[in-house]
């Protein structure tokens, strides 16, 4: 799989090769789908939830299993406030660097944690691979049991080399109707999310957009 992290706007070649992944929602409605990877953690996830609530916005959180176990009360807040939840492996594994069986076991371990901590039944089994990296064999296996969710807009909030303003620009200039935008509720992204997220919500709300969960 091409390294999706190289692109702010995901190229069509990548979406064609992995066509059964959800890269963007096909809609003409003014809806944007914010997604947050790597939480929940107390340092940033509550801030994200507070900002979403201010704007009556909903999002999808792709959670790491061990973070759910460490912070179950924050995880329950995500669910209680009407957001969707997806699987991001138990240990944030890179599919390219792990054997298939080890990777599948890690995914299922995370799913077990999700299931045991959710108060409501899980209707859609969503999965996003950390780093966007899956071997073809992993893709073929997981797509039969999960809805594989990628993105068409990457904020790059995890990149220590770029500025807060650049993160904001990446989203404002590339998101459109149906876009799936990736941000992170992680320590690495904390200051950039605190800067960019309120401005993203304000900007697109003023333009008549809604923020919905997948």
N, C-alpha and C positions, 0 to 999 in steps of 0.2 A: 504494500500500500504506500502511495506517495505520502510524504510527510505533510499532513494537513496544516501543521503549525507554521509552515512557511508563508501562508497566505492569509491576509485579512479577509478577503472575499474568496470563498472556496471556488476553485476552477471547475468548469463543466466536465473536464476529463475525469476528475476524481469522482464526481457524482455519477458519471456514467458507468464506471468500473464497479462501484459499490452501490448499485442502483436501488437495492432493497433497504438501504439505510434511509432514514428521514433526514434530509439536508435542509429542507425548507417546506413550509406549508403552502399548498396551492390555494391561494385565496386572493381576491381583489379587495377584501375588506381591510380597513386600516387597523390591523392587528399585528403586534410584534410579540414574539415569544422569547422572553428573557430566561436564560438558564444559568445556574450557578453550580460549579463543580467544586468538590474537595471537602466540603463541610460535613456535618455542622461543627463549628468551634465557637467558644464564647467571645473571642476577640473581634469577630466581624459578622457572624451570621445574625445576631440580634439587630445589629445596625441595618443590615439588608432588609430584614423583616419589618423594621420600623419604617424605613423609607418606602417600601412597597405599600404598607398600610396607609401612609400619608396620601398616596396617589390612587388608592383603590385598585392597585395593580396586583396581578398574580403571576407566578413564575413556576419553574420546575427546578428542583434541587436534585442534582446527581450526587448522592452521598457516599462517603467512604464508610465501610462497615465498622471499622474500629472507632471512628469518630462518633458514630451513632451510639455505640456501647459506652463511650466515655461521656457523652453529652445527651442522654436520652430526653431530658426535659426540653432542650432546644429542638431536637428532632420532633417531639410531640407538638411544639409550638408551630413548626412548619406545617404539619398536618392540620392542626386545629384552625389555622388561619387560611385554609383553603388552597394551599399550594399543592403541586404534584411532586412526587418523589420517585427518583430512579436510582438504579444500581450503578456504582462507579468502582466496583471491586472492593474487596475487604481491605487491601493494603496498597491501593493505587499502583497496580502492576502495569508495567509496559508489556504489551502482548508480544512485541518483537523479541523481547529478551527472556521470555519464559516459555517453558514447554507447555504444550496444549493442555495436558491433563492437570498440571499445576495451576494453569490459568483458569480452567473451567471450575476447579475446586474452589478457587478464590472468589470467583463470581458467585457461585452457589452459596458460599459462606456468607457473603454480603447479603444475598437475597434472603437467607434464613434470618439474619439479623433484622432486615427490613420488615419481614413478615411478622416476626415476634414483637416488634415495637410499634407497628401500625395499629391504631385503634379501629380503623375502617378496613374493609376488605380491599385488597389491591386489585384493581380492575385491569390495568394495563401494566405489563411487566416491561419497563423501560430500562435500557442499558446504554451507557456511553463509555467507550473504552478510554482510559486515561491516555493522554497525549494524542488521541485519535488514532492509535496504532493497534492494528489487528493483522495477524497473518491471514491469508486466504482460508486456511483450514479453520481458524477460530471464527472468522466471519461466517463460514458455511454452517458451522455447528450452532452458533449462538442465535443466528437469525431465525431458526426454527422455534426458539423458545422465548425470545425477547424482541421487542421493537427496538432496533438499533438506531439511536438518535445521534446525529452528528451536528452540523451547523453550516450556515452560509456566511456568518459574520463572526470573526474572532476579535475580541477587544485587545488582546495581548496584555491584559492587566497583570499577568504573571511575569512579564519580561522586565527584569531589573534595569535593563539598558535604555528603556524608553520612558518618556515623561508622562505625567498624569494627563497633560493636555493632549498628547498623542493618543492615549487610550480613549479619551472622550471623542476625539476626531475620528478614530477608526469606526466607532459606532455611529456617530451622527452622519457621517458621509456614506455609509454603506448599508445601513438597515433600511428596509422598505417593507411593504405589506407582505406578511407571511414569513419574514426573516426569523431565523433561530439564532439568537445572539448568545455567545459564550462569555460569561464572566466567572469569577472565582470568589467563593467565600473562604479564603485561605490567608494565612499570615503574609505570604509573599505578595499577595495582591491587595492587602488591606488598605493602604493609604491611597492607592489608585481607585479602588472601588468607592472609598469614602468621598473622593473628589468627583468621580465621573457619574456614579449611579444617580444621585439627585438631579444632575443636569440632564442626563438622558431621559429620565422620567418627566421632567418639566418640559423639555424640548418637544418630545413626541406627543405628550398630552396636549400641549398647546396647538399642535397640528391636527388634532382630532383622532389620534391613535389610542387604542386600548392595549393593555398588556395582559395576555392570557396565558394560562398553563397549557402544556401539551396534553 
